[in-house]
Amino acid sequence: MRSVAVGAALLAFCAAVGILALGTGDYPLSPAGVLRALFGGGTPATEYIVLDLRLPRVLTALAVGAALGASGAIFQSLTRNPLGSPDVIGFTAGASAGALIMIIVAGAGLASIAFGAVLGGALAAAAVYLLAYRRGTHGYRLVIIGVAVQALLTSLSTYLLVRANIFDAQRAALWIMGSLNARDWAHAAVAGGALALLMPVVLMLGRRALVLEMGDETARALGVSVERVRLALIATAVGLAAAGTACAGPIAFVALAAPQLARRLTRATGPNVVPAAAMGAALLLASDLLAQRALPTTQLPVGVVTACLGGAYLIWLLGWRPRAT
């Protein structure tokens, strides 16, 4: 019941922040005006602003945040480590490198960028898994090897930016900071479609993921095919992280912070995938609203805001945990 209450509160928070975000911009609207436009009672001008210009950005933020939150919850459950998120252990870096190759080398559009991000994330995940495998995989090996793979992939992304021409480099640099500016219905459809396709798989594997948290030996004793379930969970989580990265760039720290915050609110055992997804959506949407209003003359990329908030959270997490033990 506590998890249900937390999930309902987060959804209500997302709805309230979404209405504020739909009314924010060069043409401000009141919450009542936003609601009238959403339900077809506004003027043609307000309906165009709300439905065509601002709503895709809000829906993209919600879907990308939920995908990153769910992905982070899966990886933290598999590694049994609060630092085991896709942006720490290299999978988001792989998705970023794949997308950058498509942007800089191929000059591709959204569909090809999404394909490159998914392929890059999958290759990074395969590399980390194979390097960490020693008669099974352990959480600490995944984290350590993932950090090393992330460093290599980050250097590859930097090399691509340095070798690109000025126009492609500028386009890629804007994307790599993580931004929701100029997002349209295509971005919302890609992120929402990935969420609708992969979340049911995560929910079906939820009980087995809970058993895996008890340790491989215990899971085998309870009849769980450990490596098969682990591979399925990794593939699903990589798909969620790659889809979010393809639509908004590498958004930092949402996948790291959302599962931990959700776990502290629900006080429930297990991956807590649904509360983590709701928390990720709330964090990214609120961060995007803050990015739009932080400076009076320009909009910050949302990745800058999440990096600041996530860095502060990480310092608190690492500083608080030793005193608690």
Phi and psi restraints in degrees (value plus and minus 20) as a CYANA .aco file:
   2 ARG   PHI     -85.0   -45.0
   2 ARG   PSI     -60.5   -20.5
   3 SER   PHI     -83.9   -43.9
   3 SER   PSI     -60.4   -20.4
   4 VAL   PHI     -82.9   -42.9
   4 VAL   PSI     -63.2   -23.2
   5 ALA   PHI     -84.6   -44.6
   5 ALA   PSI     -62.0   -22.0
   6 VAL   PHI     -83.4   -43.4
   6 VAL   PSI     -63.6   -23.6
   7 GLY   PHI     -81.7   -41.7
   7 GLY   PSI     -62.2   -22.2
   8 ALA   PHI     -84.8   -44.8
   8 ALA   PSI     -60.2   -20.2
   9 ALA   PHI     -84.8   -44.8
   9 ALA   PSI     -59.9   -19.9
  10 LEU   PHI     -87.1   -47.1
  10 LEU   PSI     -59.0   -19.0
  11 LEU   PHI     -84.9   -44.9
  11 LEU   PSI     -60.2   -20.2
  12 ALA   PHI     -83.6   -43.6
  12 ALA   PSI     -60.0   -20.0
  13 PHE   PHI     -82.9   -42.9
  13 PHE   PSI     -62.5   -22.5
  14 CYS   PHI     -81.5   -41.5
  14 CYS   PSI     -61.7   -21.7
  15 ALA   PHI     -83.4   -43.4
  15 ALA   PSI     -63.2   -23.2
  16 ALA   PHI     -85.7   -45.7
  16 ALA   PSI     -65.5   -25.5
  17 VAL   PHI     -87.3   -47.3
  17 VAL   PSI     -55.6   -15.6
  18 GLY   PHI     -81.9   -41.9
  18 GLY   PSI     -60.8   -20.8
  19 ILE   PHI     -85.0   -45.0
  19 ILE   PSI     -61.0   -21.0
  20 LEU   PHI     -82.6   -42.6
  20 LEU   PSI     -61.9   -21.9
  21 ALA   PHI     -85.5   -45.5
  21 ALA   PSI     -57.6   -17.6
  22 LEU   PHI     -87.1   -47.1
  22 LEU   PSI     -43.3    -3.3
  23 GLY   PHI    -115.0   -75.0
  23 GLY   PSI     -18.5    21.5
  24 THR   PHI    -117.4   -77.4
  24 THR   PSI     117.6   157.6
  25 GLY   PHI     129.5   169.5
  25 GLY   PSI    -188.1  -148.1
  26 ASP   PHI     -84.9   -44.9
  26 ASP   PSI     -44.4    -4.4
  27 TYR   PHI    -137.8   -97.8
  27 TYR   PSI      66.4   106.4
  28 PRO   PHI     -90.1   -50.1
  28 PRO   PSI     127.4   167.4
  29 LEU   PHI    -151.4  -111.4
  29 LEU   PSI     127.2   167.2
  30 SER   PHI     -96.1   -56.1
  30 SER   PSI     140.3   180.3
  31 PRO   PHI     -76.0   -36.0
  31 PRO   PSI     -57.6   -17.6
  32 ALA   PHI     -85.4   -45.4
  32 ALA   PSI     -60.3   -20.3
  33 GLY   PHI     -84.3   -44.3
  33 GLY   PSI     -57.4   -17.4
  34 VAL   PHI     -83.9   -43.9
  34 VAL   PSI     -65.9   -25.9
  35 LEU   PHI     -83.6   -43.6
  35 LEU   PSI     -59.3   -19.3
  36 ARG   PHI     -82.4   -42.4
  36 ARG   PSI     -62.3   -22.3
  37 ALA   PHI     -85.5   -45.5
  37 ALA   PSI     -58.7   -18.7
  38 LEU   PHI     -84.6   -44.6
  38 LEU   PSI     -54.6   -14.6
  39 PHE   PHI    -121.3   -81.3
  39 PHE   PSI      -1.7    38.3
  40 GLY   PHI      60.7   100.7
  40 GLY   PSI      -3.8    36.2
  41 GLY   PHI    -127.0   -87.0
  41 GLY   PSI     -12.3    27.7
  42 GLY   PHI    -112.5   -72.5
  42 GLY   PSI    -199.9  -159.9
  43 THR   PHI     -96.2   -56.2
  43 THR   PSI     142.2   182.2
  44 PRO   PHI     -76.8   -36.8
  44 PRO   PSI     -55.7   -15.7
  45 ALA   PHI     -87.5   -47.5
  45 ALA   PSI     -66.7   -26.7
  46 THR   PHI     -88.6   -48.6
  46 THR   PSI     -56.0   -16.0
  47 GLU   PHI     -85.7   -45.7
  47 GLU   PSI     -57.9   -17.9
  48 TYR   PHI     -85.2   -45.2
  48 TYR   PSI     -63.3   -23.3
  49 ILE   PHI     -85.1   -45.1
  49 ILE   PSI     -65.5   -25.5
  50 VAL   PHI     -94.8   -54.8
  50 VAL   PSI     -71.0   -31.0
  51 LEU   PHI    -100.2   -60.2
  51 LEU   PSI     -56.3   -16.3
  52 ASP   PHI    -116.8   -76.8
  52 ASP   PSI     -52.3   -12.3
  53 LEU   PHI    -119.5   -79.5
  53 LEU   PSI     -63.1   -23.1
  54 ARG   PHI    -122.5   -82.5
  54 ARG   PSI     -54.3   -14.3
  55 LEU   PHI     -82.7   -42.7
  55 LEU   PSI     -61.0   -21.0
  56 PRO   PHI     -78.8   -38.8
  56 PRO   PSI     -56.7   -16.7
  57 ARG   PHI     -85.5   -45.5
  57 ARG   PSI     -63.2   -23.2
  58 VAL   PHI     -84.4   -44.4
  58 VAL   PSI     -65.0   -25.0
  59 LEU   PHI     -86.4   -46.4
  59 LEU   PSI     -57.1   -17.1
  60 THR   PHI     -82.9   -42.9
  60 THR   PSI     -63.2   -23.2
  61 ALA   PHI     -80.7   -40.7
  61 ALA   PSI     -64.0   -24.0
  62 LEU   PHI     -84.1   -44.1
  62 LEU   PSI     -65.8   -25.8
  63 ALA   PHI     -88.9   -48.9
  63 ALA   PSI     -63.4   -23.4
  64 VAL   PHI     -85.4   -45.4
  64 VAL   PSI     -63.9   -23.9
  65 GLY   PHI     -82.0   -42.0
  65 GLY   PSI     -61.9   -21.9
  66 ALA   PHI     -85.0   -45.0
  66 ALA   PSI     -60.8   -20.8
  67 ALA   PHI     -83.7   -43.7
  67 ALA   PSI     -63.6   -23.6
  68 LEU   PHI     -87.8   -47.8
  68 LEU   PSI     -60.1   -20.1
  69 GLY   PHI     -83.0   -43.0
  69 GLY   PSI     -64.2   -24.2
  70 ALA   PHI     -85.8   -45.8
  70 ALA   PSI     -61.7   -21.7
  71 SER   PHI     -81.9   -41.9
  71 SER   PSI     -64.3   -24.3
  72 GLY   PHI     -82.6   -42.6
  72 GLY   PSI     -58.5   -18.5
  73 ALA   PHI     -83.3   -43.3
  73 ALA   PSI     -59.7   -19.7
  74 ILE   PHI     -85.8   -45.8
  74 ILE   PSI     -66.8   -26.8
  75 PHE   PHI     -87.2   -47.2
  75 PHE   PSI     -58.6   -18.6
  76 GLN   PHI     -87.0   -47.0
  76 GLN   PSI     -52.4   -12.4
  77 SER   PHI     -89.9   -49.9
  77 SER   PSI     -62.6   -22.6
  78 LEU   PHI     -87.0   -47.0
  78 LEU   PSI     -61.1   -21.1
  79 THR   PHI    -106.0   -66.0
  79 THR   PSI     -33.2     6.8
  80 ARG   PHI      32.5    72.5
  80 ARG   PSI      25.0    65.0
  81 ASN   PHI    -167.8  -127.8
  81 ASN   PSI     107.9   147.9
  82 PRO   PHI     -85.7   -45.7
  82 PRO   PSI     -34.2     5.8
  83 LEU   PHI    -112.9   -72.9
  83 LEU   PSI     -18.0    22.0
  84 GLY   PHI    -103.5   -63.5
  84 GLY   PSI      42.1    82.1
  85 SER   PHI    -128.6   -88.6
  85 SER   PSI     138.1   178.1
  86 PRO   PHI     -83.2   -43.2
  86 PRO   PSI     -45.0    -5.0
  87 ASP   PHI    -104.6   -64.6
  87 ASP   PSI     -28.3    11.7
  88 VAL   PHI    -117.6   -77.6
  88 VAL   PSI     -58.3   -18.3
  89 ILE   PHI    -120.8   -80.8
  89 ILE   PSI       1.0    41.0
  90 GLY   PHI      78.7   118.7
  90 GLY   PSI     -31.3     8.7
  91 PHE   PHI     -93.0   -53.0
  91 PHE   PSI     -58.7   -18.7
  92 THR   PHI     -86.6   -46.6
  92 THR   PSI     -56.0   -16.0
  93 ALA   PHI     -83.6   -43.6
  93 ALA   PSI     -57.9   -17.9
  94 GLY   PHI     -84.8   -44.8
  94 GLY   PSI     -62.4   -22.4
  95 ALA   PHI     -83.4   -43.4
  95 ALA   PSI     -59.2   -19.2
  96 SER   PHI     -84.6   -44.6
  96 SER   PSI     -63.9   -23.9
  97 ALA   PHI     -83.0   -43.0
  97 ALA   PSI     -62.0   -22.0
  98 GLY   PHI     -83.3   -43.3
  98 GLY   PSI     -61.5   -21.5
  99 ALA   PHI     -87.4   -47.4
  99 ALA   PSI     -58.6   -18.6
 100 LEU   PHI     -84.6   -44.6
 100 LEU   PSI     -57.1   -17.1
 101 ILE   PHI     -80.6   -40.6
 101 ILE   PSI     -62.1   -22.1
 102 MET   PHI     -86.8   -46.8
 102 MET   PSI     -58.6   -18.6
 103 ILE   PHI     -90.9   -50.9
 103 ILE   PSI     -67.1   -27.1
 104 ILE   PHI    -105.9   -65.9
 104 ILE   PSI     -65.0   -25.0
 105 VAL   PHI    -102.1   -62.1
 105 VAL   PSI     -65.3   -25.3
 106 ALA   PHI    -118.0   -78.0
 106 ALA   PSI     -35.3     4.7
 107 GLY   PHI      39.2    79.2
 107 GLY   PSI      20.6    60.6
 108 ALA   PHI    -106.4   -66.4
 108 ALA   PSI     147.9   187.9
 109 GLY   PHI    -112.7   -72.7
 109 GLY   PSI    -183.8  -143.8
 110 LEU   PHI     -81.9   -41.9
 110 LEU   PSI     -64.1   -24.1
 111 ALA   PHI     -81.7   -41.7
 111 ALA   PSI     -64.6   -24.6
 112 SER   PHI     -90.0   -50.0
 112 SER   PSI     -55.5   -15.5
 113 ILE   PHI     -84.2   -44.2
 113 ILE   PSI     -62.1   -22.1
 114 ALA   PHI     -82.6   -42.6
 114 ALA   PSI     -62.2   -22.2
 115 PHE   PHI     -82.9   -42.9
 115 PHE   PSI     -64.1   -24.1
 116 GLY   PHI     -83.2   -43.2
 116 GLY   PSI     -58.5   -18.5
 117 ALA   PHI     -86.6   -46.6
 117 ALA   PSI     -63.9   -23.9
 118 VAL   PHI     -84.3   -44.3
 118 VAL   PSI     -64.0   -24.0
 119 LEU   PHI     -85.1   -45.1
 119 LEU   PSI     -63.2   -23.2
 120 GLY   PHI     -83.7   -43.7
 120 GLY   PSI     -62.3   -22.3
 121 GLY   PHI     -84.4   -44.4
 121 GLY   PSI     -59.4   -19.4
 122 ALA   PHI     -86.1   -46.1
 122 ALA   PSI     -62.0   -22.0
 123 LEU   PHI     -86.0   -46.0
 123 LEU   PSI     -60.2   -20.2
 124 ALA   PHI     -83.8   -43.8
 124 ALA   PSI     -62.1   -22.1
 125 ALA   PHI     -83.8   -43.8
 125 ALA   PSI     -61.5   -21.5
 126 ALA   PHI     -83.3   -43.3
 126 ALA   PSI     -61.4   -21.4
 127 ALA   PHI     -83.5   -43.5
 127 ALA   PSI     -65.6   -25.6
 128 VAL   PHI     -84.0   -44.0
 128 VAL   PSI     -63.6   -23.6
 129 TYR   PHI     -84.3   -44.3
 129 TYR   PSI     -65.6   -25.6
 130 LEU   PHI     -87.6   -47.6
 130 LEU   PSI     -59.4   -19.4
 131 LEU   PHI     -89.5   -49.5
 131 LEU   PSI     -49.9    -9.9
 132 ALA   PHI    -105.8   -65.8
 132 ALA   PSI     -30.8     9.2
 133 TYR   PHI     -98.9   -58.9
 133 TYR   PSI     100.1   140.1
 134 ARG   PHI    -160.8  -120.8
 134 ARG   PSI      65.8   105.8
 135 ARG   PHI      34.6    74.6
 135 ARG   PSI      24.0    64.0
 136 GLY   PHI      98.1   138.1
 136 GLY   PSI     150.7   190.7
 137 THR   PHI    -139.9   -99.9
 137 THR   PSI     129.6   169.6
 138 HIS   PHI    -146.2  -106.2
 138 HIS   PSI     129.7   169.7
 139 GLY   PHI     -78.3   -38.3
 139 GLY   PSI     -63.1   -23.1
 140 TYR   PHI     -87.1   -47.1
 140 TYR   PSI     -53.1   -13.1
 141 ARG   PHI     -88.8   -48.8
 141 ARG   PSI     -60.3   -20.3
 142 LEU   PHI     -80.0   -40.0
 142 LEU   PSI     -63.0   -23.0
 143 VAL   PHI     -87.0   -47.0
 143 VAL   PSI     -68.3   -28.3
 144 ILE   PHI     -85.2   -45.2
 144 ILE   PSI     -68.0   -28.0
 145 ILE   PHI     -87.9   -47.9
 145 ILE   PSI     -54.7   -14.7
 146 GLY   PHI     -83.0   -43.0
 146 GLY   PSI     -58.8   -18.8
 147 VAL   PHI     -83.2   -43.2
 147 VAL   PSI     -61.3   -21.3
 148 ALA   PHI     -85.2   -45.2
 148 ALA   PSI     -63.5   -23.5
 149 VAL   PHI     -84.7   -44.7
 149 VAL   PSI     -57.6   -17.6
 150 GLN   PHI     -80.8   -40.8
 150 GLN   PSI     -61.8   -21.8
 151 ALA   PHI     -81.9   -41.9
 151 ALA   PSI     -62.0   -22.0
 152 LEU   PHI     -84.4   -44.4
 152 LEU   PSI     -63.9   -23.9
 153 LEU   PHI     -89.4   -49.4
 153 LEU   PSI     -54.5   -14.5
 154 THR   PHI     -83.8   -43.8
 154 THR   PSI     -59.8   -19.8
 155 SER   PHI     -85.2   -45.2
 155 SER   PSI     -56.5   -16.5
 156 LEU   PHI     -83.3   -43.3
 156 LEU   PSI     -63.5   -23.5
 157 SER   PHI     -82.4   -42.4
 157 SER   PSI     -61.1   -21.1
 158 THR   PHI     -83.2   -43.2
 158 THR   PSI     -61.2   -21.2
 159 TYR   PHI     -81.7   -41.7
 159 TYR   PSI     -63.3   -23.3
 160 LEU   PHI     -80.9   -40.9
 160 LEU   PSI     -61.3   -21.3
 161 LEU   PHI     -85.5   -45.5
 161 LEU   PSI     -59.9   -19.9
 162 VAL   PHI     -87.3   -47.3
 162 VAL   PSI     -57.5   -17.5
 163 ARG   PHI    -104.2   -64.2
 163 ARG   PSI     -32.0     8.0
 164 ALA   PHI     -97.0   -57.0
 164 ALA   PSI     138.5   178.5
 165 ASN   PHI     -92.1   -52.1
 165 ASN   PSI     146.8   186.8
 166 ILE   PHI     -82.0   -42.0
 166 ILE   PSI     -55.3   -15.3
 167 PHE   PHI     -94.1   -54.1
 167 PHE   PSI     -65.1   -25.1
 168 ASP   PHI     -86.2   -46.2
 168 ASP   PSI     -57.9   -17.9
 169 ALA   PHI     -84.5   -44.5
 169 ALA   PSI     -59.6   -19.6
 170 GLN   PHI     -86.0   -46.0
 170 GLN   PSI     -62.8   -22.8
 171 ARG   PHI     -82.6   -42.6
 171 ARG   PSI     -64.0   -24.0
 172 ALA   PHI     -88.3   -48.3
 172 ALA   PSI     -57.4   -17.4
 173 ALA   PHI     -84.9   -44.9
 173 ALA   PSI     -59.2   -19.2
 174 LEU   PHI     -84.5   -44.5
 174 LEU   PSI     -57.8   -17.8
 175 TRP   PHI     -91.6   -51.6
 175 TRP   PSI     -60.2   -20.2
 176 ILE   PHI     -91.8   -51.8
 176 ILE   PSI     -38.3     1.7
 177 MET   PHI     -92.8   -52.8
 177 MET   PSI     -37.7     2.3
 178 GLY   PHI      64.5   104.5
 178 GLY   PSI      85.5   125.5
 179 SER   PHI    -167.8  -127.8
 179 SER   PSI     130.5   170.5
 180 LEU   PHI    -131.6   -91.6
 180 LEU   PSI     -10.9    29.1
 181 ASN   PHI     -84.5   -44.5
 181 ASN   PSI     120.0   160.0
 182 ALA   PHI      41.1    81.1
 182 ALA   PSI       6.8    46.8
 183 ARG   PHI     -98.8   -58.8
 183 ARG   PSI     118.9   158.9
 184 ASP   PHI    -141.0  -101.0
 184 ASP   PSI    -188.8  -148.8
 185 TRP   PHI     -86.3   -46.3
 185 TRP   PSI     -46.6    -6.6
 186 ALA   PHI     -85.1   -45.1
 186 ALA   PSI     -62.5   -22.5
 187 HIS   PHI     -84.3   -44.3
 187 HIS   PSI     -63.3   -23.3
 188 ALA   PHI     -82.8   -42.8
 188 ALA   PSI     -56.9   -16.9
 189 ALA   PHI     -88.3   -48.3
 189 ALA   PSI     -60.2   -20.2
 190 VAL   PHI     -85.2   -45.2
 190 VAL   PSI     -69.1   -29.1
 191 ALA   PHI     -86.1   -46.1
 191 ALA   PSI     -64.2   -24.2
 192 GLY   PHI     -86.5   -46.5
 192 GLY   PSI     -57.9   -17.9
 193 GLY   PHI     -84.6   -44.6
 193 GLY   PSI     -62.8   -22.8
 194 ALA   PHI     -82.6   -42.6
 194 ALA   PSI     -60.1   -20.1
 195 LEU   PHI     -85.2   -45.2
 195 LEU   PSI     -64.7   -24.7
 196 ALA   PHI     -86.7   -46.7
 196 ALA   PSI     -50.8   -10.8
 197 LEU   PHI     -99.9   -59.9
 197 LEU   PSI     -59.2   -19.2
 198 LEU   PHI    -117.3   -77.3
 198 LEU   PSI     -47.5    -7.5
 199 MET   PHI     -81.7   -41.7
 199 MET   PSI     -59.9   -19.9
 200 PRO   PHI     -80.1   -40.1
 200 PRO   PSI     -53.9   -13.9
 201 VAL   PHI     -85.1   -45.1
 201 VAL   PSI     -62.7   -22.7
 202 VAL   PHI     -81.2   -41.2
 202 VAL   PSI     -63.1   -23.1
 203 LEU   PHI     -86.6   -46.6
 203 LEU   PSI     -55.5   -15.5
 204 MET   PHI     -86.7   -46.7
 204 MET   PSI     -51.6   -11.6
 205 LEU   PHI    -111.7   -71.7
 205 LEU   PSI     -15.6    24.4
 206 GLY   PHI     -81.2   -41.2
 206 GLY   PSI     -63.4   -23.4
 207 ARG   PHI     -84.1   -44.1
 207 ARG   PSI     -61.1   -21.1
 208 ARG   PHI     -86.8   -46.8
 208 ARG   PSI     -55.9   -15.9
 209 ALA   PHI     -83.8   -43.8
 209 ALA   PSI     -57.4   -17.4
 210 LEU   PHI     -83.4   -43.4
 210 LEU   PSI     -59.3   -19.3
 211 VAL   PHI     -88.0   -48.0
 211 VAL   PSI     -56.9   -16.9
 212 LEU   PHI     -82.2   -42.2
 212 LEU   PSI     -49.3    -9.3
 213 GLU   PHI     -84.6   -44.6
 213 GLU   PSI     -40.1    -0.1
 214 MET   PHI     -98.3   -58.3
 214 MET   PSI     -29.4    10.6
 215 GLY   PHI      93.6   133.6
 215 GLY   PSI     131.3   171.3
 216 ASP   PHI     -83.1   -43.1
 216 ASP   PSI     -61.9   -21.9
 217 GLU   PHI     -84.1   -44.1
 217 GLU   PSI     -62.9   -22.9
 218 THR   PHI     -85.0   -45.0
 218 THR   PSI     -61.0   -21.0
 219 ALA   PHI     -83.0   -43.0
 219 ALA   PSI     -62.0   -22.0
 220 ARG   PHI     -84.3   -44.3
 220 ARG   PSI     -59.3   -19.3
 221 ALA   PHI     -84.0   -44.0
 221 ALA   PSI     -47.7    -7.7
 222 LEU   PHI    -110.9   -70.9
 222 LEU   PSI     -13.1    26.9
 223 GLY   PHI      69.8   109.8
 223 GLY   PSI      -4.1    35.9
 224 VAL   PHI    -110.6   -70.6
 224 VAL   PSI     110.9   150.9
 225 SER   PHI     -96.9   -56.9
 225 SER   PSI      75.6   115.6
 226 VAL   PHI     -80.6   -40.6
 226 VAL   PSI     -76.2   -36.2
 227 GLU   PHI     -86.9   -46.9
 227 GLU   PSI     -55.5   -15.5
 228 ARG   PHI     -86.1   -46.1
 228 ARG   PSI     -64.9   -24.9
 229 VAL   PHI     -86.3   -46.3
 229 VAL   PSI     -60.4   -20.4
 230 ARG   PHI     -82.7   -42.7
 230 ARG   PSI     -62.9   -22.9
 231 LEU   PHI     -83.2   -43.2
 231 LEU   PSI     -61.9   -21.9
 232 ALA   PHI     -83.1   -43.1
 232 ALA   PSI     -62.2   -22.2
 233 LEU   PHI     -86.5   -46.5
 233 LEU   PSI     -61.6   -21.6
 234 ILE   PHI     -83.2   -43.2
 234 ILE   PSI     -65.0   -25.0
 235 ALA   PHI     -81.0   -41.0
 235 ALA   PSI     -61.9   -21.9
 236 THR   PHI     -86.3   -46.3
 236 THR   PSI     -64.8   -24.8
 237 ALA   PHI     -86.2   -46.2
 237 ALA   PSI     -57.8   -17.8
 238 VAL   PHI     -84.2   -44.2
 238 VAL   PSI     -61.2   -21.2
 239 GLY   PHI     -80.5   -40.5
 239 GLY   PSI     -62.4   -22.4
 240 LEU   PHI     -84.4   -44.4
 240 LEU   PSI     -66.6   -26.6
 241 ALA   PHI     -85.2   -45.2
 241 ALA   PSI     -59.7   -19.7
 242 ALA   PHI     -87.7   -47.7
 242 ALA   PSI     -59.3   -19.3
 243 ALA   PHI     -84.0   -44.0
 243 ALA   PSI     -62.9   -22.9
 244 GLY   PHI     -83.3   -43.3
 244 GLY   PSI     -60.9   -20.9
 245 THR   PHI     -86.3   -46.3
 245 THR   PSI     -59.4   -19.4
 246 ALA   PHI     -82.9   -42.9
 246 ALA   PSI     -54.3   -14.3
 247 CYS   PHI    -107.4   -67.4
 247 CYS   PSI     -47.7    -7.7
 248 ALA   PHI    -152.1  -112.1
 248 ALA   PSI     -17.7    22.3
 249 GLY   PHI      63.1   103.1
 249 GLY   PSI     158.8   198.8
 250 PRO   PHI     -96.3   -56.3
 250 PRO   PSI      70.4   110.4
 251 ILE   PHI     -96.2   -56.2
 251 ILE   PSI     100.0   140.0
 252 ALA   PHI    -103.3   -63.3
 252 ALA   PSI     123.4   163.4
 253 PHE   PHI      53.7    93.7
 253 PHE   PSI     -29.3    10.7
 254 VAL   PHI     -84.8   -44.8
 254 VAL   PSI     -65.5   -25.5
 255 ALA   PHI     -86.5   -46.5
 255 ALA   PSI     -44.5    -4.5
 256 LEU   PHI    -100.2   -60.2
 256 LEU   PSI     -66.9   -26.9
 257 ALA   PHI    -103.9   -63.9
 257 ALA   PSI     -56.6   -16.6
 258 ALA   PHI     -79.2   -39.2
 258 ALA   PSI     -67.1   -27.1
 259 PRO   PHI     -84.1   -44.1
 259 PRO   PSI     -57.2   -17.2
 260 GLN   PHI     -87.7   -47.7
 260 GLN   PSI     -63.2   -23.2
 261 LEU   PHI     -84.3   -44.3
 261 LEU   PSI     -61.7   -21.7
 262 ALA   PHI     -83.3   -43.3
 262 ALA   PSI     -61.2   -21.2
 263 ARG   PHI     -83.6   -43.6
 263 ARG   PSI     -58.6   -18.6
 264 ARG   PHI     -89.0   -49.0
 264 ARG   PSI     -51.2   -11.2
 265 LEU   PHI     -98.4   -58.4
 265 LEU   PSI     -62.7   -22.7
 266 THR   PHI    -101.2   -61.2
 266 THR   PSI     -47.7    -7.7
 267 ARG   PHI      35.5    75.5
 267 ARG   PSI      13.6    53.6
 268 ALA   PHI    -127.4   -87.4
 268 ALA   PSI     131.6   171.6
 269 THR   PHI    -102.4   -62.4
 269 THR   PSI     147.1   187.1
 270 GLY   PHI      71.1   111.1
 270 GLY   PSI    -199.0  -159.0
 271 PRO   PHI     -85.1   -45.1
 271 PRO   PSI     -47.9    -7.9
 272 ASN   PHI      34.0    74.0
 272 ASN   PSI      29.6    69.6
 273 VAL   PHI     -85.5   -45.5
 273 VAL   PSI     -65.1   -25.1
 274 VAL   PHI     -86.6   -46.6
 274 VAL   PSI     -68.9   -28.9
 275 PRO   PHI     -80.4   -40.4
 275 PRO   PSI     -56.4   -16.4
 276 ALA   PHI     -85.1   -45.1
 276 ALA   PSI     -59.4   -19.4
 277 ALA   PHI     -84.2   -44.2
 277 ALA   PSI     -63.2   -23.2
 278 ALA   PHI     -83.8   -43.8
 278 ALA   PSI     -60.0   -20.0
 279 MET   PHI     -86.0   -46.0
 279 MET   PSI     -61.3   -21.3
 280 GLY   PHI     -81.3   -41.3
 280 GLY   PSI     -62.1   -22.1
 281 ALA   PHI     -82.0   -42.0
 281 ALA   PSI     -63.3   -23.3
 282 ALA   PHI     -85.0   -45.0
 282 ALA   PSI     -63.2   -23.2
 283 LEU   PHI     -82.8   -42.8
 283 LEU   PSI     -67.1   -27.1
 284 LEU   PHI     -89.5   -49.5
 284 LEU   PSI     -59.7   -19.7
 285 LEU   PHI     -86.0   -46.0
 285 LEU   PSI     -63.3   -23.3
 286 ALA   PHI     -86.0   -46.0
 286 ALA   PSI     -58.3   -18.3
 287 SER   PHI     -85.7   -45.7
 287 SER   PSI     -57.5   -17.5
 288 ASP   PHI     -87.6   -47.6
 288 ASP   PSI     -59.0   -19.0
 289 LEU   PHI     -83.5   -43.5
 289 LEU   PSI     -60.8   -20.8
 290 LEU   PHI     -84.8   -44.8
 290 LEU   PSI     -58.6   -18.6
 291 ALA   PHI     -83.8   -43.8
 291 ALA   PSI     -53.6   -13.6
 292 GLN   PHI     -93.4   -53.4
 292 GLN   PSI     -49.7    -9.7
 293 ARG   PHI    -127.5   -87.5
 293 ARG   PSI     -25.3    14.7
 294 ALA   PHI     -83.4   -43.4
 294 ALA   PSI     -60.7   -20.7
 295 LEU   PHI    -134.9   -94.9
 295 LEU   PSI     121.6   161.6
 296 PRO   PHI     -94.0   -54.0
 296 PRO   PSI     -43.0    -3.0
 297 THR   PHI    -129.7   -89.7
 297 THR   PSI     -35.4     4.6
 298 THR   PHI    -168.9  -128.9
 298 THR   PSI     144.4   184.4
 299 GLN   PHI    -122.6   -82.6
 299 GLN   PSI     114.3   154.3
 300 LEU   PHI    -101.9   -61.9
 300 LEU   PSI     129.0   169.0
 301 PRO   PHI     -83.6   -43.6
 301 PRO   PSI     119.9   159.9
 302 VAL   PHI     -84.1   -44.1
 302 VAL   PSI     -45.8    -5.8
 303 GLY   PHI     -82.0   -42.0
 303 GLY   PSI     -50.2   -10.2
 304 VAL   PHI     -86.4   -46.4
 304 VAL   PSI     -62.8   -22.8
 305 VAL   PHI     -87.9   -47.9
 305 VAL   PSI     -66.4   -26.4
 306 THR   PHI     -85.5   -45.5
 306 THR   PSI     -53.0   -13.0
 307 ALA   PHI     -85.6   -45.6
 307 ALA   PSI     -61.8   -21.8
 308 CYS   PHI     -84.4   -44.4
 308 CYS   PSI     -68.9   -28.9
 309 LEU   PHI     -86.2   -46.2
 309 LEU   PSI     -61.4   -21.4
 310 GLY   PHI     -88.4   -48.4
 310 GLY   PSI     -56.8   -16.8
 311 GLY   PHI     -83.3   -43.3
 311 GLY   PSI     -62.3   -22.3
 312 ALA   PHI     -83.5   -43.5
 312 ALA   PSI     -59.6   -19.6
 313 TYR   PHI     -85.1   -45.1
 313 TYR   PSI     -61.6   -21.6
 314 LEU   PHI     -83.9   -43.9
 314 LEU   PSI     -60.9   -20.9
 315 ILE   PHI     -80.8   -40.8
 315 ILE   PSI     -63.8   -23.8
 316 TRP   PHI     -83.8   -43.8
 316 TRP   PSI     -62.2   -22.2
 317 LEU   PHI     -82.6   -42.6
 317 LEU   PSI     -67.4   -27.4
 318 LEU   PHI     -92.9   -52.9
 318 LEU   PSI     -49.5    -9.5
 319 GLY   PHI    -100.1   -60.1
 319 GLY   PSI     -49.6    -9.6
 320 TRP   PHI    -103.1   -63.1
 320 TRP   PSI     -58.5   -18.5
 321 ARG   PHI     -81.4   -41.4
 321 ARG   PSI     -62.8   -22.8
 322 PRO   PHI     -82.5   -42.5
 322 PRO   PSI     -55.6   -15.6
 323 ARG   PHI     -91.4   -51.4
 323 ARG   PSI     -43.0    -3.0
 324 ALA   PHI    -101.0   -61.0
 324 ALA   PSI     -36.7     3.3
